Amino acid sequence: MRRFLALAAVLVMTTSAACAQLSRSTDSGNASSEPATNERGNIVKQAGEPAGITNKLKAGKEELTFTLNSLSMTDVCEKNYGSFTDSTKPEHGHFLVLDMSVTTAADLDPMIGGLVLNPNSFSTIGPDGVTETDLATMGTYSCFSDERFPTEGFKSSQKYAGKIVLDTKNKSGVLIYTLGGFEGGWEWAYTV
């Protein structure tokens, strides 16, 4: 047990030190200084605007650029299985569908390559000001399964595209994306 705790402490310190060398950028190629953030510590974006992660050890070089291309909403998700159709309804009220794309650098840092985009990385804030964090349900993984965003880590010199589905009660509000080890994240206001 003592050996396990010592190993866990080393992993946390290593991850924290590595994350200190990474920073968020407002868009591809604009990593010269820390971007402006709002009262929640997030960079405010609009759908279609690129965002990124830079590496201070590589002179602020962009490692990964991602874009929330569009958002849409549906109250049912139908999946065809040849001879029958299965309909899935959201548990919280609505499926918020994110169309995402990612481009990685040629010499992508392995730590950044291990990042993933999935429903667990997102939260919403509704018009009532309440933050909703449990957006991953069984339905979010079955909707658009043929168009789902890749769930494995990223590789160097690659482009990725797909859909991430969230299960939210909020038809409008603020969508927030955060990564473990980062203070703050990115956010988009939405009304669908």
Protein Blocks (a to p, Z undefined) as FASTA:
>chain_A
ZZmmmmmmmmmmmmmmmmmmpccdfbehiambccdddfkopacddehiacddddfklgop
afbdcddfbacddfbdcddehjaccddddfklpacdddddddddfklcfklmmpccdfkl
pccddfkopacfblccfklmmgoklmgccfbdcdehiacddddddddfbfbdcdddddeh
iacjddddddZZ
